[in-house]
Amino acid sequence: MPLLSPAFDASGLRDYAHDWAVLDVETSGLVARRDRVLSVAVVVLGPDGEQTEEFSTLLDPGCDPGPVHVHGLTAEKLRGAPVFDQVAPRIAAMLRDRVLVAHNAQFDYDFLAHEFARAGTELPVARRLCTLALNRRVDPPTEDLRLGTLAAHYGVPQVRAHDALDDTRVLAGVLRASLREAARLELPLPFVSCPPRQDPRFAPRTPKTPCAYRNPGRPEPGGPLVQGMKVAITGETLTPRAELERQAVEAGLNVMGSVSRHTSALVTDDASSGSGKARRALAEGVPVLDESTFVRLLGDVRPGTPHERTRSPEAAIPSPATPSAPAAPRQPVQEPTPPAVVIPGPASPAPSTPPRPAQPAAQDRPLSGRRVLVLGGTHPDAVAARGRIVELGGAAAINLSSSVTDVVLLEGGERDRRMKRITALAFPTHEAAWLDAPVITPLPRRGGGPAAPRVLPRGGVIDLPQASGSAAAVPWTVTASWAQQTSCEIDVVAFVVDEDEQVCFDEDFVFYGAPENPGGTVRLHSDGPTEQTIGVDLAALPPSARKVVVAAAIDGSPTFGDVGAIHVSSGPGPSAAPLVQATLDAATTERTLLLAELYRRGPLWRLRTVGQGYDQGLGALARGYGVNVAD
């Protein structure tokens, strides 16, 4: 099957012609550092899209094969198959000097990297391409972006789902079709550079057991300790530090790695040592206990109040720039904060296909169901235009895709490099005055497309329907994307925080250098240079986790005023159609931006779009959430 149809304009196709290694794995579970690959298949394609090589094999994982009902690979079928070490050289030869392609590529890449690491062999992959991320850019009119759905849309036959070889052949066809669409729209491909995953920084530490009790605050002078109190230890101790921490944890205390205004006590025999913890305790008025007093109090720790999943106050937008962060927070805007929009979820939803919230009447929101791209204008003008689009019920696009229905040209917009393609594809274009009273033409009917995601304003809130009681709730995702012309580096991060808006331990700060927390409940997925996703297993979070804060930070001197709007979408799983979306805009000098938060509300989880920015860098933001960041 050729990469491009004969009728396609073949000019400038070098950006879409590469040597590809299309790969799929079936695994015994979902955690790459723990679970194993059961089967692997690789199909090699040349720059013209023609297949040149194919390989597949079952593997003996040396462990239980896991969900047989999904992949059909029983222990009996795998018995006698080669171990990964035996096929690693063959797979490495097929991957070398090619772009690795997979659907939800970070999953396959991580499993492959761990298998190569166990085999003591280098994984020869420098770049990868995720067809899921690519199709988010293309945005085809499909119900979701699962491989089977895309195969049906692009006319690629699928014989046996969850068979590694058949899935790889199907994926090769989806890749060819997706590249054709990307070329038609002149979309840059979302390549991801692949650092060596064997690097120790990618190995999460052993999980610390979360404290089961709420923080009761600080002890009364001369009074007892209470379960749930946050304590930190600094300096030399007579009792080995690990033993002292073990005793404190067994007594029900929450041993922290840093000091904040929420710390109940600092344990040290030298409060004047000048250590960072000691200085911070002095600044915050944290009580100081010497080691002997602390050991004595450990013998009579009073009962605390356990965390409960079903009890949570209304969460407020956090203010992490407390004394632990040097810069005061500032609202990033010109844009007013609208009242919260709460959309209740159903009582008993189906976790895989949550129902869509009801939309307002079309006559009240004339741009409902439309996706409008704004080009040109000054930063404030573009912000105002996108705000008007949302006010009229539309979605404000920041990149060109097949879902864009209209283009608004502000001053200078006609000089945007995308205008040539917009004109060639006959996208409707309008002057800025169109937004005052838009006259619209009906949208063409597109069979099989998803319902439009609910557009939330900044501060909008929605109940997550899959969290309404189903124990089999799917992981929830929050995806952030920005203009594909952005040249600066942006990192999406997450903080898992307690009722004090503090991480329980440093490893609950998820970022590029630590892309998952120790429990594997929160993960960062690098989908491309202008798109990153935070995945959260809400059902597996401990009761002490009251909120997951998703933020973005710029590396270097640029600000979010230079970057422009950030698009946030959220839904149940990476391949599902998003339930909600928001365009967070109007930032000026901010270098960090809170995007969204997932928080407990009674028995439910909610999502709130935030859009609050700070001039400080990521280090200061992390300190504000209690992360121990070196100066």
N, C-alpha and C positions, 0 to 999 in steps of 0.2 A: 504494500500500500504506500503510494508516494506521500511524502511529507505535506505537499501542497497540491491543490487541485490544478489541473493544466490551465484553467481559466484565470487563475489568480495572478495579480500583478507581481512579478518576481523581483521587483526592485527592492534593494535594501534587506534581503532575507538573511544576510550573514549573521544577524543578531539572533536568529532562530535555528541556525544549522550547527549542530554540535554532535560529537560522538556521545551516545547515551548508553548507560547500563541500567535497564529497568529491572527493579527488584521487588520481590515480595517474600515475606517470611510468615510462617505460622508458629505460634509460641505457646508455651505452657502457662502463661499468665501475662500480666500487663507491666510488671516491674522489671526493667532490663537488668538491674544489678543482682536480681534474685532469680528470675525465671530464665528459661532456656529456649533456644530455637529448635523446633521440631522438624521443620522442612524449610527449604530455601529454593528459590528459582530466580534465574537471571536471564534476561533477553537483551542482547546487544543490538543496537540500531546505529546505522551510520548517519552522517549529516543529512542524507536525503530521506531518512525515515525508513529505509529498507533494513530488514532483519538480517544480521550476518552470523549470529551465533545464539545458542540456547543451551541452558543447563538447568537441571533440577534434581533434587535428591531429598529423601527422607533422612532424618538424623536421629541417632540414639542419644537422648538428652541426659541419660543417667539419673532421671528423676521421674516423678509422676507427670504424665502428659497434660494434666489440667483439664480444661473444659472440653471434653470429647464431643459433647453435643454441639459445639461450635465448629471445630475443625475436623472431627471424625477420625482423629489419629489416636488409636488405642495403643496401649503398651505392647500388645501383640503385633500390631502392624509395624511398630518401630523397632522391634527386636531384630537384631542382626544388621540394622542400618549402620552406616559409618558414623563415627563421632566427628564433631566439627573440625578437629585438628587435621583429619585426613582429607577434607575437602577445601580447607582454607586456601592452599596454594592455587587451586583451580579458580576459586571465586576471586581471589586477589588479582589474578591475571586478567579476568574479565572486567574488573572494576578500574584497573590502573589506566590513568590518562583519559578517563571518561567521566561524564557528569552522572552521578548516582540519581536515579529517579524512583520515587515511591509515592504512594498515596498516604498522606499523613507521614511525611518522610522522616521526621525526627524519631518517630516510634521505631521504624525499621532500622534507621541508622544507629540508634542507641543500642538496640539488640545486637546488631552486627558488630559494633565496636566492642561491646563487652565480650562477645564470643571470640573475636580476634585477640583481645587482651588475655583471655583465659588460655588461648593457644600460644601466647607469647609471640604473636606475629603482628606486624604493623598493618593497619587498615589503610590501603592506598587510595583514599578518597579526599580530594581537595575541595570539591564543590558538590552540592546536591541541589535538586529541584523538587519541590513538593507539588504534585498535580492538584492537591486540594487547595493550596495557596494560589496556584496559577488560576484555578477556576474561580476563586474568590475575586480575582482581578477581572477575569472575563465576565463573570456574573451571568451565566446562562439562565434561561427561564425554566429552571427545574425545581422540583419540590424541595430537594436538598442536594448536597454535594457528595453523597455516598457513591462509591465506585460503580455499583450496579445502576444507580439512577443516571449517572453521567454516561455509562455505556449505552443505556437505552436511548438517551437523548442524542448521542453522537452516532447511533446506528452500529455500535460495536457488539457483536454476538458474545454472550456469556454462557458458558456451558455448565460450570460447576463453581459456585461461589465458595470461598474459603479453601479452594485448592490452590496451592502456591503457584504452580505452573500456569493454570488457567487464568488466575488473577493477574499474573504477570503479562500474559498475552493480551488480556483485555486492557490492562493498563497501558501497554504499548499503543494500542489503538486509540485510547483516550488521550494519550500524550500527543499523538499526531494531530488529532482533531483540535485539541486545545491550543497547540502551536499555530494551527491555521487561524483560529479565532484571535489569538494574541497578535499575530501578524496583521490581520485585518484591521484591528483597532490600534496597531502600533504600540502595544503595551510592552514595557520592559519586562524581561523574565525575572522572577523573584529568586535568583540564585542565593544560596547560603554558603559562606565559607565554612569549612569543617576543620576545627582544631582537633588535635588528637584527644579523643575521649578517654584514653588511658591516663591522661594527666590527673594527678591526685586531687586537684581541686574539684573534679567532677564526681568524686566519690563522697556521698553524703556521710556524715558522722552517725554513729549509733544513736538512735532516738533517745532523748531524755523523756522519762515518764512525766507527762504534764501533771501539775499539781491539781488535786481533786477538789480543792477548796477555794472559795472566793477570798480575795484580799481584805482582811478586816481593818487594815490601816496600821498605825504605829502602836507599840505597847505604851502603856502608862508608865511614867517613871517608877522604877522598882517593881512594876507589875509583871505578869507572866507573858510568855509568848502564846500566840493563838494560831492554830492550823490555818494555812493560807497566807501567813505573813511572808513578805518578800524580804529575803536577807541576802547580803553580799558579803564576801570574805576577801580581805586583802592583807598582804604582808606574810611574814613567816608565822607558822603555827606549830605548837608543840605536838599536837595530834596531826598526823598526816592529812593534808588538805582533802584528799579523796575520801578518807574515813570520816572526817568532820562533815563533809557534804552528804555522805551516805546517811549518817545519823540524823542530819537535819531533814533530809527527804523522807526517811522512814517515820519521822515524827510528824510529817504533814506540812512542813514548811516548803516554801518555794525558793530554791536557791538560784539567784540571778547572777549573770556574768558582769553586770554593770549596775551603776547607781543612778536613780532618777528620783523625781519628787514623789514617786509612789513607793519607794523603798521603805520598808518598815524598820530595818536596823542594819548597820554595818558592823561586822565582826573584825576587830583588829586590836593588836596590843600596842600599836604605835599610830595614833590618830594624826600625829604631826609628821608622818613619813613623807608627805608630799605626793603620794601616789594619786593617780587620776581618780580612783574611787574615794580616797580620803578627801581630796579637794572638793569633789562634787557633794559628798555627804555634808561637809561643812557649809557649802553654799546653800544646800537645800534644808539644812537643819535636821538631817537624819540622825536619830539616836545612835550612839556608838557603844558597843559592848565589847569588853575584853574577852579573850578566849575562855578563861575560867568561868566567868559569869555566864557566857553563852552555853557552855557545857552543862552547867548547873541547871539553867532554865530548860534545856532539852529534856530533862528528867520529868518535867511537869508542864508539857505543852497542852493548852486547853483546847477542847473541841471547836472546830470551825464550822462554817456553813458550806455544804457541798454545792458545786456548780450544778445547775439543772438545765437540761435542754429546753424545757418548756417554759422557762421564765426569763424574760428579757425586756428591759425598758426600751422605749423608742430610742433608736440610735441617733445621735447628732453628728453633723459633719465634724470630723476630727480637727483638732488644732495642734498638730504635732510640733509647731514651732514654739514650744514651751521653753523654759530656761535651758533645756537640753539641746535646743537648736538655736543658734545665735541670731538668726534673722527673724524678725516678726513677720507673720503671714500677712498677705494682702490679697484682697479680692482682685482678680485679674481684669477688671472690666469697667468699662462702658456698658456691658450687658447686664441688665437687672436680673436678680435671682427670682425666678417665678415660684409660686407656691408649689409645694410637693404635689405630684400627681400620683395617686395611689390606685393601682389597678389590682383588685383582689383576684387571687387564683381560685380555681374550683376545688371542691372538697376532695374529690378522688380522681385525679388526673391519670392518664396513661403516660408513664414517664418518657416513652420514646417519641410521642407526638403530642406535646402540650397544646391545648387550644389557644387560639389567638384572642387577645383582648378585643372587646368591641370598639370599633372606630366611631368617631363623631360623624354626624350627618355630612354628606358630601357638600351640600350647599353652604355649610358653615365653614368648610375648609376646602376651597376649590382646588388646591394642589395635592389633595389626598391621593396617595398611590403613585405620585410622580416623584422623580429623582432629578434634581436640578443642579447642574454644574455651573458655578460662577467663575468667570475668567476676568482678569484685569482688575483695575481699580486700586486705590490705596488700601492699606490694611484695615482702617476703620470702615471704609466703604464696603469692602468684602464681608466684614463681620456683620454689618447692618443688613446686607443683602441676604446672607445665609440665615440670619435671625428672622427676617421677613418670610423666607421660604418655610421655615419651621412653623411660624405663626399661622401661615396659610395651610398648614397640614401636610406640607411636602417634606421630603428628605433632602438635606443639603449634601450633594456629592463633592468629594475633593479630588477624585480621579475619574478619568474617562473609562467607562465600561459599557457593556451592551445593555445594562439596565438604565442608563441615563436617558431621560425622556425629553429634557429641555436644557438649553444652554443660555445663560444670561451673560451678556457682554457689558462689563463696566468699561470705563475709560482705558484704552490700551488693550482691551481683551482681544481685539481682532489680530493683535501681533503675537498672541500665544502660539507656541510651536504646534499645539494640538489642533489649531483651527484648520489646517490643511486636511487632516483626517476627518474632522467634524463636518467640513464642507463636503468632502468626497462621500461620506456616509449619510449625508442629508439629515443630520440631527436638526431639529427645530431650534433656531436661535432668536433671541429677543433682546431688545434694548432694556436698560435698567428700569425705565418707566413701566415696563410690563408688570413688574411686581406690585405696582400701586393698585391695579385692577386687572389681574391676568385674564386674558381671553384664551381659552384652551381648546384644543381639538381632542376628541375622545381618543384614548389609548387603544391601539390594536389589541384584539383579544389574543392572548398567548396561552394556549392550552397547556396544562400541566405545571404551570408556574406556581410558586408558593404565594401564600397571602403576604402582603407587604408587612414588614416588621413594624411594630408600634414605634413611633418617633417620640422619644422622651426629651423634654427640655432639661437644661441644667437644674439639678435638684429633683428631677422626677424619680418616682419610686414605683416599683412593681413587685408583687409577690411572685416568687418562683414556684410555678405550679408543681414541679416534680418533687418539691420538698414538703408536700402536704400530707405526708404520712406513708408513702411507699418506701419500703426498706430497700428496694432495688433501684433507687433513684440513680439516674445517670450523672456522670460528672458534669459540672457546669463550666462553661468557658466564657471568658471576657477577652475579646480581640480588639486590639488597637491598631489603627493604620493611619498613615499620613501621606502627604503628597509624594508621588513617586520620583519627583525631581529633587527631593530633599537630599542635601549633600552631607549634613552633619550626622553624627551617630546619636541615636536615641535608644535608651534602654527602658524596657517595661519591667517593673518589679512588683513584688507583692509582700505585704506584711500580714502575718497571722497574729492578731492581737486579742488581749483579754478585755475584761470590763474596764480596765484602767487605760485602754488604748496603748498597751505595751506588749511587746513580744514576750512570750514566756521564756524563750531562750534564743540566742543569736541565730540559730539555724532556722528559725521561722521567718527569716528575711530571705526571700527567694529572688535571685538576680542572676545575671549572666555567669558569674563565677561560681554560683551554687544554684543550679537550675531546678532543684527540687528540695523540699524540706525533708528531714530524716524519715518522717512517717510516710512520705510519698503521697500526701493528701493534696499538696499544692505543687504544680509544676509550671515551669516556663517553657513554652514552645517557640523556637525561633523559626517562623514560617517564611521569612524573607527579609530583605534589608529595610523594607518600609512597613512591616507587619509583624506583630508578635502577639502571642496568646498566653493567657494565664488559665490553666485548667484546675478546677477545685472539686475534689471529691467531698461534697458537703456531708454526705451520710457518714463518712469515716472521720470527720474532724472531732477531736475530743470536746467534751462540754466546756472546757476552759476557753476554747476558741470562740469568741463572741463575734468576731468580724474579720473579714479578709479585705484589706485595702489594696487596690491596684493603682499604681502610679507610674508616671513616665519621667525620665530625667535625661537631660542633654549632656553629653560628654564634651567639655570644652567651653568656649566663650559664647557660642550662639545662644539665643533665647527662643522661647516658643513664639515670640512675636515674629522671629525670622522664619520659623517653620510654618506657622499658620494653623489651620484647623486640624484637630485630631478626631478621627471617626472611631466611635466605639460601638461594637455590636456584641450581643450576648445571647447565648442559647444553650440548649442541652446537648453538649458534645460537639466535637470539632467539625463533623460532617453534616450536622443538622442545620436547617434554615434558622437564622437568628430570630428570636422572639421580639427583641427590642433593639433599637439603635439610637445613637445620639451623635451630634456633631458639637464638640466642645471647642469654643472659639474665643476670640477677643483677648488672648494672652498678649502681653507686651514684653516686659523685662524678665519674666519668670524663667527659671532654669529647671524647676521641678513642678509637676502638675499632678494633682490627685484626679484620677479618671473616674473611678467607680468604687463602690464598696458593697460587699455581700455581707449581710448582718442578720443575726437572729432576731425574730420578732415572735415571741411566744413559740408555738410549735413550727413556725414557718421560717424560711429564709427569704430575705428581700434583697433586691438590687436597687441601689441608688446611684444615679449619675451625679458626679460632684463638680468637676471643672474648677477647682480652687488651686491657685498657683502660688509659688514661693520663689523669691529671688535666690534663695540659698541653693547649694548643690545637694547631690544625693547623700553625701556623708552626713550633713546636718539634718536632713530629713530622717535618715535612718536613726540617728541619735535621738530624735524626738519621739520615735517609737520604741526606745529602750534598747536599740542594738548597740553593742560595744564596738565602736568604730575607732581605730587608732587615729590619733591626730596626725 
